[in-house]
Structure formats: structure tokens, C-alpha cells
Amino acid sequence: MRRRIPSNTSLIAFEAAARHGSFARAAEELFLTEGAISRQIGRLEAFLGVILFERIGNRVRLLPNGERYAEQIREVLERLARDSLYLMGQPSDGASLDIATIPTFVMKWLIPRMPRFEQKYPNITVHFTQRMEPFALAGSGFDAAIHFEHAGWAGMRTYSLMNEILIPVCHPSFLKNSGDPFILDRLPRLHRKQNPDAWQRYAQENDIKLSNPAFGARYDLHAMLIEAALAGIGVALVPRFYVENELAQGRLVSPWPEGKTISKTFCIILPEPIELSREPVQAFVKWILEEARSS
């Protein structure tokens, strides 16, 4: 069946006019006349059977239906431009993947391992995008997501990667009096905003006395906590696999026990079973599962 889609010219003119709130400014951006912009939007309104702009003399005002449509069209145009640039940047015999992921995971664990993937699959280019919350993966433009196990992924295929177990880390200078058994209670503690009771649970699990477990600065990301610990701001409670290099290099130390319970489980999520996915997706998923098992 033939698709009923407005012309690209009309959509581009409409999006620019909606963004600027002005036909004149849209015309300047697109190197057209104001009259050409007006005609394109008129054709779009006739095609849709919906008035998008209210004309008041020489001024225009975007109507509520127009505002919603502009947001949708802007997203489609941005995705089309992005996908076109991706394709233009690929070798003729190559493939690309778009992966949504949690920022700290990709920065601290995945990217350091990517040279091994690129060596094994030199013709597959992987693009990473930050997504903090679960979303509808099918139709999103992403081939896969790397996130925590969550009810929001119901109906999709999840493959477990590793468990998140937290460990306190700090700058070595904090432990000059390392013989003090209560030093953890005397040091400034750092918190992740999304996990405000982590220190309290850690203290209870390990029978460690903390007079005020909630006291201390709060940060959005584990990556921020790690940088704050490296800067000597306080003790951070973070997943061990994020700080393996810093601990090995002596840039961070951890004389305390790790947490006893699994905070979260990382997984890779696909919109369909791996067996039905295209070959580049299969290659990436199998590779990352092997990396997770060997970590």
C-alpha cells in the first residue's frame, strides 16, 4: 500500500518555522523566500487537513496540534540526518550498530575493551548513546541496550552480563591512620542520588558502625563518584568492576570488605532473540557475553 507522507520540502519548512516561531527566520535558514515557506506550510496543512499555524496579520503562532507535530517531525528529521551521516561514514563492506547504554558502564568497563572487539570485527562500527531509563526498544533505532534488569524491559530479550556488587574506595592519603578501626565512620562519604540508602545497607551487611550513613555529598553517576574519590573528596561506594584499574594502579584503595548482596544485574537487551537478529548484532552480543564471563 502506498504511504501517505507529506513532501520532505514541506516538512523541513514546517519544522524550521515551528522552531523559530517565524516564517521569515525559517526562510533565512533555508535560503528561501518567506512566501515559499508560507506556500510549503499551506500545502502541508492542506495535505493533513489540519491548521498548524494561526496567522495574525504579519505574525504567525503555532497551534497546539502544530506544537505536537513539530516535536514528532523534528525527531524524525534528526534521526534521518543522523542515520544518513552514519551510513555515509561506513565503508562499503562494513556494518554499524547503535547501542543505548548507561554512561558509567560504557566509559569505565566497555570502552576499554572495545579495541578487542574492533580487532576481531574491523568492519563493524559501534555507536553508543546514553540512555538512563528503560524505553521501548523496538522501533527506537537502537539495535540493543545495555542496562540493569528492570520490569520496563518486559517483552524484550535480556541476556545477563554481570552482577553489581559495591565496594568502598578512597584516595590512599585517607588511610595514613589505617590502624583506626573506625576510620570509615570518620571519613566523608559520597553517595549516588539514585541509591541513597546504599551506605546504610552496606554497614548493616558488614556489621560496620556508621553514626550517620546518609551524611555526605551526592552525585548522579558512579563515574562522578569515582572521580570525586580520585580527587580526595571522600569515600565512594561503587561497583568493583568500575575501579579495577584504579585499584591495580594504587590510585584508589579499599581496605574494607565488599558488599554482600547484589545491588543490580547488568544485561544486554534485544528487541528479538539473538538467533533472529542480524549478524553484526549477534557478533556484538556473543562478544560482550564472553567479555563479561572472563571479567
Steps between C-alpha positions, in 0.01 A plus 500: 500500500628844408606707801324833554795718597536878448785627284840537663513864390177580685611317815840672509337841449245429773760377751717810447202737530378323813845511659549871428137602546543702183463441126758771432769342718425156355543649153841642597616164634387307192604766244143537376253788485244552770231442239652160412490398866138612526402303189674182622324518835169569328549186290583301813187626676290413195653151485434439872164676513623674816589866563847510660558877526270783592561800273454839666594776257869457425552276803447127543437290809544124521178330613496207748463240222791666323716488814452126542555432130814716496655295783427177314630628167814643663580161652448325165714750309780486758501121490499501118793742493690298760438169325604650167827630646568163660447326168718751314779430747494125454725306262312332219557155654438609860211500747405716796319451830323750723511407868323685782684468830553632850781761482728372776483143373606598151774736624654287773445142383399474135709757312833372645409158353380624162844477332468121535163508324634727224796271448268201466234678290675787317204559267243558776474854637322535835329825600414556868227728633422579864157386621441507875151346512337197333312580179313331216788342311303383196480782247739722698783478247722315748618148428544420869516655845735434792329570828384353829241225517171685534128435461500766228674254268208255514435337164858550384787252504752552779838332540674538837853642500616546859389584851560836662665459843604821672832569670626810687802670341697810586823688431805335671569817698183438704653191660806644670346382827400166355512335841190691610216243496240778483662697221213438256264679736739797522549545126269705274273264310370551146160385376327428172167683487317203351620272781473712816490213751802313361730594788244400761450157338876454461562577869227260613626217275857532627424588863681834467399791721409817311357770724324677212495284184310763297750781563709621205491643149280347229574445132296380203744248351744240626753664267467820704546308826818339366646834391410652838677214678806546277499870586504419872152634572374192680432127504287374212288186500522375141493176298836323521525441124494877442818558703713193426767706321512772766539238775771313307690826442470606865311818408213377717508264798239291676593333829132429574292197398279516194123494533337165565193539278456563130382856445398456136563274205626640172358352182489557127151538359385419146161558337504140375690176575867507411446220247265726301721809520720606213856373495676814637266498803567131557875562482489785754275317747707181491818703546375702796364187671848343468662817639260502796570133579876559496487813720 
